[in-house]
Amino acid sequence: MVVLHPNILEKDGRKEFVVLPFEEFKKIEEELSLYEDLKDLREAKEKEQNAPSYSLDKAKKELNIM
């Protein structure tokens, strides 16, 4: 979990912007990227759930890679 130290800026008495230290921003960016990758992986897995599959040993044998 990323620990944040936000500075909240107000405009006309309302919270308008958040300023973060650059390193915290980069951590959030990285976490979001990993989350997107996970979403893509789950989506692909869902689409291929009924596709035929082979064990690594069987694939090697079929391709003569032993």
C-alpha positions in Angstrom: 0.0 0.0 0.0 1.3 3.4 -0.9 1.3 5.9 1.9 0.4 9.4 0.7 1.2 12.8 2.0 -1.2 15.0 0.0 -1.4 18.8 0.1 -4.9 19.9 -0.7 -5.4 23.3 -2.4 -8.6 25.1 -2.2 -10.3 27.5 -4.7 -13.1 29.7 -3.5 -13.2 27.8 -0.2 -13.6 24.4 -1.9 -11.1 21.6 -2.3 -9.9 21.9 -5.9 -6.5 20.2 -6.3 -4.2 17.7 -4.6 -0.4 18.0 -4.8 1.7 14.9 -4.0 5.4 14.4 -3.6 6.8 13.2 -7.0 8.0 9.8 -5.6 4.5 9.1 -4.2 3.0 10.1 -7.6 5.4 7.6 -9.4 4.4 4.9 -6.9 0.7 5.5 -7.7 1.5 5.4 -11.4 3.3 2.1 -11.1 0.5 0.6 -9.0 -2.1 1.7 -11.6 0.0 0.1 -14.3 0.2 -3.2 -12.4 -3.6 -3.0 -11.8 -4.2 -2.5 -15.5 -2.0 -5.5 -16.3 -3.9 -7.6 -13.8 -7.3 -6.5 -15.3 -6.0 -7.4 -18.8 -4.8 -10.8 -17.6 -8.1 -11.6 -15.9 -10.0 -10.5 -19.0 -7.9 -12.7 -21.3 -8.2 -15.6 -18.9 -12.0 -15.2 -18.9 -12.1 -15.2 -22.7 -10.0 -18.3 -22.9 -11.5 -20.3 -20.1 -12.9 -22.9 -22.5 -9.9 -23.1 -24.8 -8.1 -26.4 -25.0 -4.9 -26.5 -23.0 -1.8 -28.8 -22.7 0.7 -29.4 -20.0 4.2 -28.2 -20.6 5.4 -31.8 -20.9 2.8 -32.7 -23.5 3.6 -29.6 -25.5 7.3 -30.4 -25.5 6.6 -33.9 -26.6 4.3 -32.8 -29.4 7.0 -30.3 -30.6 9.9 -32.7 -30.1 11.6 -30.3 -27.7 12.6 -32.9 -25.1 
